Amino acid sequence: KSNKWIWCVAIATFMGAVSGLYDKYIMRSFSPMFVQSWFNLYQMIIMAVICGLLWYPKRDQTTPFRWSWAIPLISIFICIGDFAYFSSLNDPDSMISVVSLVRRSSVIISFACGALIFKERNLKAKAFDLILILLGMAFIWIGTTR
């Protein structure tokens, strides 16, 4: 109850579910490319504001900019992933629970990167949480195949 970050996770989960339902709803009226274009525009504006207000004024003291090919590659792969997501939602027979299941499976990559690259601590408790998430995903998958 007292950990604000647990509340943030719960709110983010709820907002993710609402976002998925809204995405499915707007895909009835618009093409995936149209939605992707607007999403990219909004994302660019939000990131420009965040960088302009938080990073740019203190860039010399915190993290000076260094060019990396990862910057355009991450952008390209995020756009490809989002387009695949919007295209799958555009299919009238697609089930939002299955599409959301695939979308949320990214927690596996986050856990692996945290453990291998960032040397996260308390992996046993986090692994237990990951198992619960995967178990929930399995139940969703089982429920949609019947």
N, C-alpha and C positions, 0 to 999 in steps of 0.2 A: 504493500500500500504506500509506503513512504518513498520508494525509489522513483524519481521523476522519469528516469530513462525507460523503465518498464511501462509507464503510462505512455511515453512517446512511441514505444513499439506497438502498444495496443491501438493507439490512435492511428499510427501509420498503417497498420493492418486493416483497420476499418476503412480508412481513406483509399487504400489500394483496392478493396472490394468495391467500393462505390465508384472508383475510377474505372474499373473493368466493366461494370454494368453500364456506366455512362458511355464508355467507348463502344460497347456493343450497340447501344441505342443510337448513337450518332452515325454508326456505320450503315444504318438503314437508309440514310439520306445522302451520304457523301461517299466519294470514292476513297480508297486507301491513300492514293497519292495526294489528294486534296487535304486529308486529315494530317498526313505526314508533313506536308508543307507548312501548315499552320503550327503544328507541334514544333517543328524546327525553328520557326520564327519566334514563337513564345519562349522556347528554351534559350535561344540566342539573347533575347532581351533580358530574361531573368539572369543569365550568367554574366552579361555585360554590367548590369546594375550591381550584382554581388561583387564582381571584380573591381568595379569602379569605386564602390563604397568601402569595401573591406580590405582588399588586397593592394590596390594601386597606391593609396596614400602611405603605406608602410612596407612597400615591396623591398626597399633597400635594407631594412632592419630584419625582415622575416625571411622571405623566400624570393630572391631575385629571379627574374624570368630566365630560363634556359631552354633553348630549342631542343625538341626531341621529336623523332618521327612518330612516337607514340601518340602525339597530340592529334594529327590528322587521322591516324589509323583508328584510334578510339572513336573519333567522331564518325568515321565511315562505318565501323562495325555497329555502333549504336543505331545509326540510321537504317542499316540493313535489318537489324533485329527488330526495330520498331515497325519497319515496313512489313516484315513477315507477320508480326503481331496484328497489325491493322488488316492485312490481307486475310489472315485466318478469321478474324472477327467479321469480315465482310461476307463470308460464306454463310448463307442462311441456315445451313444445317449445323454450323459449329455450335458447340456447347460452351458457354462461358466458363463453366467449372473446369473443363478440360484445358481450355486455353489459359486460364488463370493458373492452373496446376503447372503447366509447362513454364509459364512466365515466372512463377515463384520458385521453381527448382534451382534458380540461381543461388540460393542459399548454400548449396553444396560447394559451388565455386568459391563463394565468400569464406566459408569455413576452411576449405583447403588452403586458400591463399593466406588466411590469417594464421593458420598453423604452420605452414611451410615457409612463407616469406617473412611474415611479421613476428613469428615466434610468440604467438599469443599464449598467455598463461591461462590456467584453469580450464584446460581442454576437456577434462572429464565431464564437468558440468555443462559445458557448451556442446559436447558430443551428445549428451543425454537430451538436451533441448533439440538438437538437430534430428535425433532419432524420433522424437515426438512429432516434429514437423513432417518428417518423411512418412511416419505412420499415418498422420492425417492425410497426406497426399495419396497414400496407398488406399485409404478408405474412400476418398473422393473418386479415385480411378475405378475401384471396385463398384462403387455405386453408379457410375456412369456407363459401365459395360453391361449392365443387366437390362 
